[in-house]
């Protein structure tokens, strides 16, 4: 990790001004902004050409950083978080008032995830609130970016900062998305993790 070097002050300044960053995760490359920065949220949708009815998700380096953004975690959600975080699972649960409806596309639920990628975890640990509103780093209806070069070619001209992966590559398969708002677990999207 000692070879990783980036400007933390610039990173936080860019995000606080409504900037969007691109970065590697354990699954595919991602785009992110601060979760309560309306300018940043709107910029992500504009970059991707993303339908505003499709929500973003919240990601962090630690589960505890995400807890203020959710409420009424069901037993099934707690079980999934304890078992699969950090990892390639996105858990949809009830949002708290801290989570903007702009992130959730007006829904009362939000997806949360802690990627298992050392560079992403380091990056998020240096962000002032340690939480990003995120989506995959690609244009809508195009394949997800699986490398720095793919991300750079796809959205590199539109983001404020794109980080190298420093050798901490992604696996190239999206996260599994599950709804666990109550004690029923519903798979919304099949991905890297296969639930029993």
Backbone as a chain_set.jsonl record, in Angstrom:
{"seq": "XXXXXXXXXXXXXXXXXXXXXXXXXXXXXXXXXXXXXXXXXXXXXXXXXXXXXXXXXXXXXXXXXXXXXXXXXXXXXXXXXXXXXXXXXXXXXXXXXXXXXXXXXXXXXXXXXXXXXXXXXXXXXXXXXXXXXXXXXXXXXXXXXXXXXXXXXXXXXXXXXXXXXXXXXXXXXXXXXXXXXXXXXXXXXXXXXXXX", "coords": {"N": [[0.823, -1.211, 0.0], [2.137, 1.113, 0.344], [3.009, 2.242, -1.991], [0.96, 3.674, -3.009], [-0.216, 6.85, -3.749], [-1.885, 9.805, -3.415], [-3.52, 13.001, -3.71], [-4.975, 13.995, -0.935], [-6.209, 16.278, 0.07], [-6.99, 17.596, -2.284], [-8.748, 15.647, -3.301], [-10.892, 15.688, -1.401], [-11.678, 18.344, -1.666], [-12.561, 18.462, -4.337], [-14.737, 16.682, -4.23], [-16.402, 17.959, -2.359], [-17.1, 20.184, -3.787], [-18.919, 19.217, -5.537], [-17.931, 17.379, -7.296], [-17.149, 14.412, -9.289], [-15.788, 11.201, -8.959], [-13.783, 8.466, -10.251], [-13.09, 5.02, -9.745], [-11.527, 1.909, -8.782], [-13.195, -1.095, -7.714], [-13.968, -4.126, -5.9], [-15.528, -5.505, -7.667], [-16.522, -4.22, -10.27], [-15.489, -1.211, -12.036], [-16.181, 1.974, -10.487], [-18.255, 4.953, -10.19], [-18.358, 7.87, -8.176], [-19.758, 10.174, -5.754], [-20.259, 12.675, -3.185], [-22.753, 11.714, -0.842], [-24.744, 13.53, -0.089], [-24.592, 15.648, -1.76], [-26.067, 17.475, -4.026], [-25.341, 18.507, -6.503], [-23.226, 16.845, -7.269], [-24.543, 14.365, -7.418], [-26.38, 14.833, -9.501], [-24.536, 15.21, -11.521], [-23.384, 12.674, -11.838], [-25.556, 11.236, -12.939], [-25.808, 12.641, -15.315], [-23.308, 12.2, -16.571], [-23.407, 9.442, -17.082], [-25.705, 9.278, -18.577], [-27.898, 8.314, -17.324], [-30.993, 6.874, -16.374], [-33.115, 8.645, -14.298], [-34.822, 7.333, -12.642], [-33.533, 5.187, -11.733], [-31.861, 4.171, -8.924], [-28.908, 5.262, -7.06], [-26.266, 3.632, -5.177], [-24.98, 3.344, -1.81], [-21.65, 3.324, -0.72], [-18.891, 2.285, 1.326], [-15.824, 2.124, 3.277], [-16.129, 0.859, 5.649], [-18.637, -0.876, 7.467], [-19.875, 0.449, 9.612], [-19.813, 3.128, 8.93], [-21.876, 3.386, 7.153], [-24.196, 2.959, 8.541], [-25.587, 5.245, 9.694], [-27.079, 6.057, 7.503], [-29.123, 4.337, 7.087], [-32.028, 2.606, 8.442], [-33.933, 0.678, 10.834], [-32.915, -1.975, 10.414], [-33.464, -5.192, 9.262], [-33.485, -8.546, 10.642], [-32.575, -10.3, 8.729], [-31.152, -8.597, 7.032], [-29.096, -7.776, 8.755], [-27.832, -10.243, 9.141], [-26.884, -10.806, 6.538], [-25.138, -8.628, 6.129], [-23.264, -9.044, 8.189], [-22.202, -11.444, 7.34], [-21.311, -11.126, 4.674], [-20.076, -8.642, 4.233], [-16.867, -7.118, 4.271], [-17.483, -7.269, 0.736], [-18.868, -8.635, -2.357], [-21.634, -7.951, -2.292], [-24.663, -6.227, -2.413], [-26.87, -4.778, -0.227], [-30.209, -4.065, 0.075], [-32.059, -1.894, 2.011], [-34.163, -0.194, 4.439], [-34.079, 3.322, 4.136], [-32.581, 6.016, 6.017], [-33.391, 9.333, 7.257], [-31.148, 10.756, 6.637], [-30.251, 9.938, 4.197], [-30.473, 11.088, 0.977], [-33.356, 11.574, -1.101], [-32.677, 11.955, -3.689], [-30.568, 10.254, -4.135], [-31.821, 7.794, -3.903], [-33.711, 7.776, -5.881], [-36.236, 8.66, -5.153], [-37.222, 6.568, -3.707], [-37.952, 4.768, -0.644], [-36.034, 3.143, 0.241], [-32.603, 1.969, 0.284], [-29.583, 0.887, -1.274], [-26.716, -0.646, 0.145], [-23.161, -1.123, 0.464], [-19.976, -2.648, 1.139], [-17.121, -2.705, -0.434], [-14.629, -5.221, -1.106], [-11.832, -4.36, -1.59], [-8.598, -3.273, -1.56], [-7.532, -0.807, -2.438], [-9.851, 0.749, -2.848], [-10.847, 0.782, -0.237], [-8.861, 2.202, 1.121], [-9.023, 4.669, -0.245], [-11.663, 5.485, 0.42], [-11.391, 5.755, 3.137], [-10.05, 8.108, 3.349], [-11.768, 10.057, 2.562], [-13.833, 12.689, 3.683], [-16.369, 12.054, 4.949], [-16.402, 9.377, 4.619], [-18.16, 7.965, 2.997], [-19.642, 7.187, -0.128], [-21.9, 8.022, -2.747], [-22.778, 5.909, -5.297], [-22.299, 4.331, -8.549], [-21.882, 2.108, -11.357], [-18.964, 2.572, -13.439], [-19.544, 3.525, -16.29], [-21.108, 4.272, -19.458], [-24.668, 4.457, -19.62], [-26.394, 1.473, -20.49], [-24.188, 0.363, -21.618], [-21.392, -1.941, -21.356], [-20.076, -2.637, -18.067], [-17.133, -1.045, -16.797], [-14.054, -2.737, -16.593], [-11.43, -2.335, -16.123], [-8.744, 0.039, -15.634], [-8.132, 1.262, -18.085], [-10.447, 0.769, -19.591], [-12.345, 2.19, -18.088], [-11.283, 4.761, -18.287], [-11.468, 5.211, -21.051], [-14.205, 5.125, -21.367], [-15.515, 6.953, -19.528], [-13.653, 8.751, -18.753], [-13.16, 11.374, -19.674], [-15.088, 12.869, -18.535], [-15.246, 12.813, -15.777], [-14.046, 14.195, -12.641], [-11.802, 13.282, -11.255], [-9.899, 10.419, -11.975], [-8.793, 7.47, -10.658], [-5.822, 5.485, -10.608], [-5.549, 1.863, -10.424], [-3.525, 0.752, -8.993], [-2.702, -1.879, -9.05], [-4.583, -3.251, -7.61], [-6.846, -4.918, -8.7], [-10.157, -5.325, -10.213], [-12.662, -7.948, -10.179], [-14.437, -8.123, -12.253], [-17.113, -8.812, -12.389], [-20.385, -7.852, -11.593], [-21.815, -6.825, -8.396], [-23.891, -8.943, -6.386], [-27.284, -8.183, -5.842], [-29.501, -7.75, -3.244], [-32.715, -7.572, -1.724], [-33.551, -6.811, 1.549], [-35.442, -5.765, 3.241], [-37.507, -6.564, 4.888], [-37.769, -9.655, 6.721], [-37.623, -11.359, 4.608], [-35.538, -12.451, 2.042], [-34.806, -11.235, -1.03], [-33.524, -11.794, -4.172], [-32.406, -9.39, -6.29], [-30.632, -8.845, -8.335], [-28.533, -11.113, -9.87], [-25.152, -11.845, -9.187], [-21.716, -11.585, -8.294], [-21.739, -12.978, -5.835], [-23.171, -15.965, -4.767], [-26.03, -16.737, -3.199], [-26.93, -18.999, -0.557]], "CA": [[0.0, 0.0, 0.0], [3.007, 2.286, 0.456], [3.226, 2.832, -3.321], [-0.208, 4.475, -3.364], [-0.036, 8.242, -3.365], [-2.78, 10.756, -4.078], [-3.699, 14.259, -2.992], [-6.187, 13.864, -0.122], [-6.856, 17.593, 0.135], [-7.65, 17.807, -3.576], [-9.859, 14.705, -3.363], [-12.019, 16.186, -0.618], [-12.111, 19.613, -2.248], [-13.306, 18.14, -5.547], [-16.016, 16.081, -3.843], [-17.236, 18.956, -1.687], [-17.566, 21.117, -4.809], [-19.857, 18.53, -6.418], [-17.207, 16.59, -8.285], [-17.371, 12.97, -9.415], [-14.532, 10.468, -9.097], [-13.868, 7.091, -10.739], [-12.197, 4.21, -8.925], [-11.694, 0.464, -8.841], [-13.747, -1.797, -6.554], [-13.705, -5.551, -6.032], [-16.372, -6.081, -8.715], [-16.228, -3.446, -11.493], [-15.126, 0.17, -11.714], [-17.306, 2.758, -10.022], [-18.304, 6.413, -10.126], [-18.863, 8.259, -6.872], [-19.811, 11.558, -5.293], [-20.742, 12.725, -1.813], [-24.157, 11.295, -0.867], [-25.675, 14.628, 0.138], [-24.218, 16.746, -2.644], [-26.999, 17.392, -5.145], [-24.599, 18.781, -7.741], [-22.497, 15.63, -7.613], [-25.515, 13.339, -7.809], [-26.87, 15.171, -10.841], [-23.434, 15.039, -12.473], [-23.261, 11.242, -12.125], [-26.617, 10.861, -13.874], [-25.51, 13.271, -16.605], [-22.166, 11.504, -17.16], [-23.811, 8.119, -17.555], [-26.959, 9.277, -19.308], [-28.642, 7.332, -16.523], [-32.393, 7.134, -16.063], [-33.186, 9.125, -12.906], [-35.627, 6.415, -11.824], [-32.629, 4.131, -11.258], [-31.137, 4.737, -7.789], [-27.501, 5.004, -6.769], [-26.097, 2.928, -3.905], [-23.992, 3.93, -0.916], [-20.532, 2.429, -0.422], [-17.905, 2.796, 2.272], [-14.768, 1.194, 3.65], [-16.532, 0.178, 6.875], [-20.092, -0.943, 7.636], [-20.352, 1.423, 10.602], [-19.985, 4.429, 8.28], [-23.127, 3.357, 6.395], [-25.352, 2.775, 9.425], [-26.432, 6.439, 9.831], [-27.867, 6.275, 6.288], [-30.197, 3.342, 7.045], [-32.719, 2.417, 9.719], [-34.788, -0.513, 10.954], [-32.305, -3.133, 9.759], [-34.102, -6.467, 9.596], [-32.545, -9.596, 11.049], [-31.96, -10.854, 7.516], [-30.148, -7.626, 6.581], [-27.957, -7.871, 9.673], [-27.141, -11.499, 8.854], [-26.162, -10.655, 5.276], [-24.046, -7.678, 6.354], [-22.243, -9.702, 9.014], [-21.604, -12.568, 6.622], [-20.753, -10.838, 3.348], [-19.332, -7.379, 4.17], [-16.776, -6.549, 2.924], [-17.637, -8.226, -0.345], [-19.591, -8.265, -3.574], [-23.069, -8.014, -2.049], [-25.368, -4.98, -2.123], [-28.063, -5.064, 0.565], [-31.207, -2.993, 0.039], [-32.775, -1.796, 3.271], [-34.868, 1.082, 4.594], [-33.176, 4.46, 4.275], [-32.855, 6.988, 7.076], [-33.592, 10.693, 6.748], [-29.862, 11.276, 6.177], [-30.077, 9.569, 2.792], [-31.265, 11.933, 0.085], [-34.209, 10.92, -2.09], [-31.984, 12.045, -4.975], [-29.764, 9.031, -4.235], [-32.692, 6.619, -3.994], [-34.723, 8.007, -6.926], [-37.537, 8.833, -4.525], [-37.619, 5.372, -2.963], [-37.707, 4.8, 0.801], [-34.997, 2.147, 0.509], [-31.294, 2.279, -0.296], [-28.613, -0.2, -1.298], [-25.429, -0.354, 0.79], [-22.134, -2.139, 0.191], [-18.584, -2.408, 1.52], [-16.287, -3.495, -1.339], [-13.423, -5.853, -0.575], [-10.727, -3.957, -2.457], [-7.732, -2.496, -0.673], [-7.412, 0.584, -2.86], [-11.101, 1.445, -2.56], [-10.965, 0.992, 1.213], [-7.957, 3.302, 1.46], [-9.612, 5.891, -0.805], [-12.836, 5.878, 1.195], [-10.953, 6.143, 4.481], [-9.507, 9.472, 3.27], [-12.872, 10.98, 2.277], [-14.228, 13.261, 4.966], [-17.439, 11.327, 5.642], [-16.127, 7.954, 4.354], [-19.274, 7.349, 2.265], [-19.868, 7.685, -1.482], [-23.033, 7.587, -3.559], [-22.031, 5.305, -6.398], [-22.836, 3.461, -9.591], [-20.766, 1.605, -12.158], [-18.287, 3.593, -14.262], [-19.766, 3.285, -17.72], [-22.302, 4.91, -19.98], [-25.829, 3.585, -19.485], [-26.611, 0.484, -21.556], [-22.89, -0.132, -22.075], [-20.805, -2.844, -20.354], [-19.332, -2.05, -16.96], [-15.682, -0.985, -16.991], [-13.377, -3.77, -15.818], [-10.029, -1.963, -15.99], [-8.493, 1.473, -15.686], [-8.214, 1.712, -19.47], [-11.853, 0.781, -20.006], [-13.005, 3.305, -17.405], [-10.754, 6.0, -18.867], [-12.024, 5.366, -22.399], [-15.652, 5.275, -21.29], [-16.004, 8.149, -18.825], [-12.502, 9.504, -18.269], [-13.204, 12.787, -20.053], [-16.228, 13.527, -17.897], [-15.108, 12.828, -14.318], [-13.064, 15.166, -12.127], [-10.585, 12.52, -10.956], [-9.942, 8.969, -12.157], [-7.646, 6.93, -9.937], [-5.225, 4.217, -11.01], [-5.919, 0.794, -9.495], [-2.322, 0.387, -8.248], [-2.59, -3.335, -9.001], [-5.709, -3.832, -6.869], [-7.796, -5.011, -9.809], [-11.495, -5.85, -9.931], [-12.917, -9.282, -10.731], [-15.131, -7.964, -13.517], [-18.511, -9.226, -12.314], [-21.099, -6.947, -10.696], [-22.251, -7.361, -7.121], [-25.243, -9.469, -6.223], [-28.132, -7.212, -5.156], [-30.622, -8.396, -2.556], [-33.581, -6.762, -0.876], [-33.726, -7.414, 2.871], [-36.161, -4.745, 4.007], [-38.072, -7.347, 5.99], [-36.949, -10.857, 6.884], [-37.545, -12.099, 3.351], [-34.403, -12.058, 1.21], [-35.151, -11.348, -2.449], [-32.41, -11.476, -5.065], [-32.807, -8.439, -7.335], [-29.691, -9.054, -9.445], [-27.517, -12.133, -9.621], [-23.808, -11.338, -9.456], [-20.537, -12.296, -7.834], [-22.006, -13.847, -4.694], [-24.334, -16.844, -4.903], [-26.576, -16.973, -1.862], [-27.389, -20.387, -0.365]], "C": [[0.855, 1.258, 0.0], [3.22, 2.978, -0.887], [2.073, 3.734, -3.742], [-0.022, 5.898, -2.851], [-1.023, 9.106, -4.145], [-3.033, 11.924, -3.14], [-5.037, 14.231, -2.243], [-6.942, 15.188, -0.046], [-7.612, 17.887, -1.152], [-8.871, 16.909, -3.71], [-11.08, 15.251, -2.638], [-12.561, 17.506, -1.157], [-12.981, 19.375, -3.479], [-14.689, 17.59, -5.191], [-16.947, 17.108, -3.215], [-17.784, 20.0, -2.667], [-18.523, 20.461, -5.813], [-19.204, 17.721, -7.509], [-17.544, 15.109, -8.224], [-16.025, 12.299, -9.652], [-14.804, 9.06, -9.622], [-12.771, 6.271, -10.08], [-12.489, 2.73, -9.13], [-12.414, -0.022, -7.579], [-13.389, -3.273, -6.719], [-14.478, -6.187, -7.185], [-16.073, -5.45, -10.068], [-15.84, -2.039, -11.066], [-16.366, 0.979, -11.367], [-17.122, 4.252, -10.212], [-18.856, 6.78, -8.76], [-18.848, 9.751, -6.635], [-20.26, 11.529, -3.833], [-22.257, 12.481, -1.803], [-25.172, 12.401, -0.637], [-25.312, 15.866, -0.673], [-25.045, 16.646, -3.927], [-26.296, 17.611, -6.479], [-23.856, 17.53, -8.21], [-23.407, 14.521, -8.094], [-26.01, 13.591, -9.227], [-25.781, 14.956, -11.895], [-23.238, 13.567, -12.827], [-24.312, 10.813, -13.151], [-26.344, 11.428, -15.263], [-24.369, 12.543, -17.313], [-22.605, 10.192, -17.801], [-24.961, 8.158, -18.556], [-27.939, 8.33, -18.643], [-30.072, 7.805, -16.273], [-32.493, 7.519, -14.584], [-34.119, 8.292, -12.045], [-34.779, 5.265, -11.285], [-31.754, 4.698, -10.14], [-29.636, 4.467, -7.825], [-27.449, 4.139, -5.512], [-25.032, 3.643, -3.084], [-22.908, 2.896, -0.615], [-19.575, 3.112, 0.532], [-16.842, 1.737, 2.511], [-15.118, 0.391, 4.895], [-18.061, 0.203, 6.987], [-20.597, 0.169, 8.539], [-20.555, 2.811, 9.99], [-21.311, 4.528, 7.536], [-24.359, 3.351, 7.293], [-26.186, 4.038, 9.638], [-27.364, 6.683, 8.641], [-29.038, 5.296, 6.151], [-30.872, 3.268, 8.404], [-33.521, 1.128, 9.662], [-34.212, -1.709, 10.2], [-33.003, -4.412, 10.218], [-33.043, -7.468, 10.039], [-31.843, -10.188, 9.835], [-30.893, -9.907, 6.97], [-28.903, -7.698, 7.452], [-27.144, -9.131, 9.399], [-26.297, -11.379, 7.586], [-24.956, -9.736, 5.426], [-22.914, -8.338, 7.133], [-21.499, -10.785, 8.244], [-20.822, -12.145, 5.383], [-20.032, -9.492, 3.217], [-17.979, -7.56, 4.844], [-16.89, -7.635, 1.863], [-18.577, -7.73, -1.416], [-21.103, -8.433, -3.418], [-23.593, -6.628, -1.718], [-26.67, -5.337, -1.418], [-28.982, -3.852, 0.525], [-32.015, -3.036, 1.333], [-33.44, -0.426, 3.37], [-33.866, 2.209, 4.813], [-33.556, 5.292, 5.494], [-33.051, 8.362, 6.442], [-32.296, 11.305, 6.222], [-29.64, 10.996, 4.694], [-31.032, 10.354, 1.91], [-32.13, 11.094, -0.853], [-33.602, 11.021, -3.488], [-31.106, 10.824, -5.219], [-30.661, 7.836, -4.542], [-33.76, 6.722, -5.082], [-36.127, 8.045, -6.338], [-38.01, 7.645, -3.715], [-37.261, 5.52, -1.478], [-36.65, 3.781, 1.221], [-33.705, 2.55, -0.178], [-30.407, 1.039, -0.246], [-27.306, 0.241, -0.663], [-24.443, -1.492, 0.514], [-20.785, -1.68, 0.728], [-17.715, -3.279, 0.613], [-15.034, -4.052, -0.657], [-12.267, -5.61, -1.542], [-9.87, -2.97, -1.678], [-7.584, -1.045, -1.123], [-8.688, 1.348, -2.541], [-11.222, 1.745, -1.064], [-10.063, 2.131, 1.681], [-8.541, 4.633, 0.987], [-10.758, 6.385, 0.076], [-12.452, 6.323, 2.604], [-10.431, 7.572, 4.513], [-10.57, 10.514, 2.94], [-13.476, 11.427, 3.599], [-15.346, 12.505, 5.677], [-17.378, 9.819, 5.399], [-17.233, 7.234, 3.602], [-19.405, 8.011, 0.895], [-21.194, 7.173, -2.011], [-22.451, 7.129, -4.884], [-22.911, 4.59, -7.41], [-21.647, 2.992, -10.418], [-20.247, 2.675, -13.116], [-18.38, 3.234, -15.736], [-20.964, 4.108, -18.162], [-23.464, 3.937, -19.854], [-26.004, 2.732, -20.736], [-25.316, 0.064, -22.243], [-22.312, -1.033, -20.992], [-20.07, -2.08, -19.263], [-17.837, -2.079, -17.249], [-14.991, -1.96, -16.044], [-11.886, -3.494, -15.632], [-9.912, -0.449, -16.02], [-8.667, 1.997, -17.114], [-9.658, 1.78, -19.953], [-12.599, 1.95, -19.367], [-12.579, 4.638, -18.011], [-11.369, 6.255, -20.238], [-13.518, 5.657, -22.362], [-16.071, 6.624, -20.711], [-14.875, 9.073, -18.366], [-12.526, 10.989, -18.567], [-14.263, 13.575, -19.292], [-16.123, 13.613, -16.381], [-14.031, 13.835, -13.911], [-11.74, 14.513, -11.772], [-10.852, 11.063, -11.291], [-8.658, 8.401, -11.576], [-7.123, 5.666, -10.621], [-5.677, 3.132, -10.033], [-4.742, 0.303, -8.652], [-2.175, -1.127, -8.088], [-3.697, -4.02, -8.228], [-6.903, -3.936, -7.815], [-9.154, -5.529, -9.347], [-11.657, -7.206, -10.612], [-13.715, -9.235, -12.019], [-16.563, -8.434, -13.551], [-19.213, -8.39, -11.252], [-21.498, -7.643, -9.392], [-23.635, -7.992, -7.244], [-26.046, -8.439, -5.427], [-29.319, -7.946, -4.543], [-31.42, -7.372, -1.762], [-33.791, -7.508, 0.431], [-34.42, -6.407, 3.784], [-36.925, -5.385, 5.159], [-37.257, -8.63, 6.071], [-36.959, -11.78, 5.684], [-36.376, -11.553, 2.54], [-34.761, -12.307, -0.251], [-33.963, -10.918, -3.302], [-32.918, -10.611, -6.209], [-31.921, -8.592, -8.56], [-28.677, -10.106, -9.045], [-26.15, -11.575, -10.004], [-22.752, -12.219, -8.839], [-20.81, -13.315, -6.722], [-23.272, -14.651, -4.964], [-24.821, -17.177, -3.501], [-27.07, -18.403, -1.747], [-28.916, -20.474, -0.413]], "O": [[0.365, 2.346, -0.306], [3.57, 4.158, -0.93], [2.188, 4.476, -4.718], [0.286, 6.119, -1.681], [-1.001, 9.136, -5.375], [-2.791, 11.841, -1.935], [-6.096, 14.419, -2.841], [-8.172, 15.211, -0.092], [-8.743, 18.372, -1.115], [-9.918, 17.354, -4.181], [-12.178, 15.276, -3.194], [-13.766, 17.754, -1.108], [-14.02, 20.015, -3.642], [-15.692, 17.988, -5.784], [-18.143, 17.127, -3.505], [-18.812, 20.624, -2.403], [-18.893, 21.073, -6.815], [-19.826, 17.408, -8.524], [-18.132, 14.618, -7.261], [-15.219, 12.774, -10.452], [-15.902, 8.526, -9.463], [-11.659, 6.757, -9.876], [-13.565, 2.354, -9.595], [-12.264, 0.565, -6.507], [-12.592, -3.624, -7.588], [-14.133, -7.279, -7.636], [-15.44, -6.075, -10.919], [-15.86, -1.713, -9.879], [-17.457, 0.717, -11.874], [-16.008, 4.751, -10.371], [-19.727, 6.085, -8.236], [-18.056, 10.492, -7.216], [-20.602, 10.469, -3.308], [-22.967, 12.991, -2.67], [-26.348, 12.23, -0.958], [-25.677, 16.987, -0.318], [-24.753, 15.831, -4.802], [-26.628, 16.964, -7.472], [-23.859, 17.201, -9.397], [-23.094, 13.819, -9.056], [-26.056, 12.678, -10.051], [-26.073, 14.565, -13.026], [-22.957, 13.239, -13.98], [-23.998, 10.113, -14.113], [-26.617, 10.774, -16.269], [-24.445, 12.294, -18.516], [-22.217, 9.877, -18.926], [-25.176, 7.2, -19.298], [-28.708, 7.636, -19.308], [-30.318, 8.98, -15.999], [-32.006, 6.791, -13.72], [-34.204, 8.517, -10.838], [-35.25, 4.466, -10.476], [-30.977, 5.621, -10.384], [-29.163, 3.569, -8.522], [-28.469, 3.934, -4.855], [-24.272, 4.455, -3.613], [-23.204, 1.744, -0.296], [-19.453, 4.336, 0.554], [-16.937, 0.612, 2.021], [-14.493, -0.632, 5.175], [-18.695, 1.198, 6.636], [-21.636, 0.769, 8.263], [-21.378, 3.586, 10.477], [-21.817, 5.628, 7.313], [-25.451, 3.702, 6.847], [-27.406, 3.926, 9.755], [-28.333, 7.433, 8.758], [-29.843, 5.405, 5.226], [-30.363, 3.793, 9.394], [-33.756, 0.564, 8.593], [-34.919, -2.376, 9.445], [-33.115, -4.674, 11.415], [-31.849, -7.255, 9.831], [-30.663, -10.536, 9.898], [-29.849, -10.356, 6.498], [-27.783, -7.684, 6.943], [-25.913, -9.098, 9.422], [-25.14, -11.798, 7.561], [-23.878, -10.031, 4.911], [-21.744, -8.204, 6.775], [-20.311, -11.015, 8.471], [-19.787, -12.735, 5.071], [-19.429, -9.229, 2.177], [-17.944, -8.127, 5.936], [-16.452, -8.768, 2.061], [-19.025, -6.584, -1.402], [-21.769, -8.985, -4.294], [-23.048, -5.936, -0.858], [-27.477, -6.105, -1.942], [-28.584, -2.748, 0.896], [-32.576, -4.068, 1.701], [-33.289, 0.405, 2.475], [-32.917, 2.064, 5.584], [-34.702, 5.273, 5.943], [-32.894, 8.526, 5.232], [-32.333, 12.262, 5.449], [-28.925, 11.735, 4.017], [-32.25, 10.288, 2.08], [-31.705, 10.046, -1.339], [-33.972, 10.254, -4.377], [-30.917, 10.404, -6.361], [-30.305, 6.973, -5.343], [-34.619, 5.847, -5.191], [-37.08, 7.538, -6.931], [-39.077, 7.695, -3.102], [-36.38, 6.299, -1.114], [-36.404, 3.583, 2.411], [-33.704, 3.365, -1.102], [-30.471, 0.249, 0.696], [-26.837, 1.356, -0.894], [-24.828, -2.65, 0.353], [-20.488, -0.486, 0.767], [-17.583, -4.477, 0.864], [-14.466, -3.433, 0.242], [-11.793, -6.524, -2.216], [-10.365, -1.952, -1.196], [-7.517, -0.144, -0.287], [-8.631, 2.464, -2.025], [-11.65, 2.832, -0.675], [-10.452, 2.929, 2.533], [-8.551, 5.61, 1.736], [-10.813, 7.562, 0.433], [-13.119, 7.174, 3.192], [-10.372, 8.187, 5.578], [-10.312, 11.715, 3.026], [-13.612, 10.63, 4.528], [-15.282, 12.327, 6.894], [-18.21, 9.072, 5.914], [-17.247, 6.004, 3.57], [-19.295, 9.23, 0.769], [-21.573, 6.029, -1.758], [-21.711, 7.873, -5.528], [-24.08, 4.291, -7.166], [-20.523, 3.44, -10.196], [-20.987, 3.561, -13.545], [-17.439, 2.717, -16.339], [-21.741, 4.583, -17.334], [-23.275, 2.726, -19.967], [-25.799, 3.183, -21.863], [-25.344, -0.523, -23.325], [-22.692, -0.914, -19.828], [-19.513, -1.009, -19.506], [-17.333, -3.017, -17.867], [-15.295, -2.009, -14.852], [-11.164, -4.309, -15.057], [-10.854, 0.255, -16.383], [-9.275, 3.046, -17.326], [-10.049, 2.726, -20.638], [-13.392, 2.621, -20.028], [-13.402, 5.529, -18.222], [-11.748, 7.384, -20.552], [-14.037, 6.358, -23.23], [-16.868, 7.349, -21.307], [-15.117, 10.06, -17.671], [-11.978, 11.784, -17.803], [-14.327, 14.801, -19.392], [-16.833, 14.402, -15.758], [-13.218, 14.265, -14.73], [-10.678, 15.107, -11.961], [-11.901, 10.523, -10.939], [-7.562, 8.808, -11.96], [-7.903, 4.874, -11.149], [-6.137, 3.443, -8.934], [-4.928, -0.467, -7.71], [-1.594, -1.6, -7.111], [-3.751, -5.25, -8.191], [-7.845, -3.146, -7.739], [-9.293, -6.087, -8.258], [-10.889, -7.563, -11.506], [-13.688, -10.185, -12.801], [-17.18, -8.459, -14.615], [-18.704, -8.233, -10.142], [-21.515, -8.87, -9.299], [-24.435, -7.615, -8.1], [-25.547, -7.885, -4.448], [-30.044, -8.667, -5.228], [-30.863, -6.428, -1.202], [-34.159, -8.683, 0.436], [-34.038, -6.223, 4.94], [-36.989, -4.837, 6.26], [-36.15, -8.683, 5.534], [-36.374, -12.862, 5.725], [-36.239, -10.341, 2.372], [-34.992, -13.445, -0.658], [-33.461, -9.803, -3.163], [-33.756, -11.042, -7.001], [-32.393, -8.484, -9.692], [-28.037, -9.998, -7.999], [-26.012, -10.907, -11.029], [-22.864, -13.445, -8.851], [-20.19, -14.377, -6.676], [-24.308, -14.1, -5.337], [-24.118, -17.816, -2.718], [-27.574, -18.967, -2.719], [-29.477, -21.561, -0.271]]}, "num_chains": 1, "name": "protein.A"}
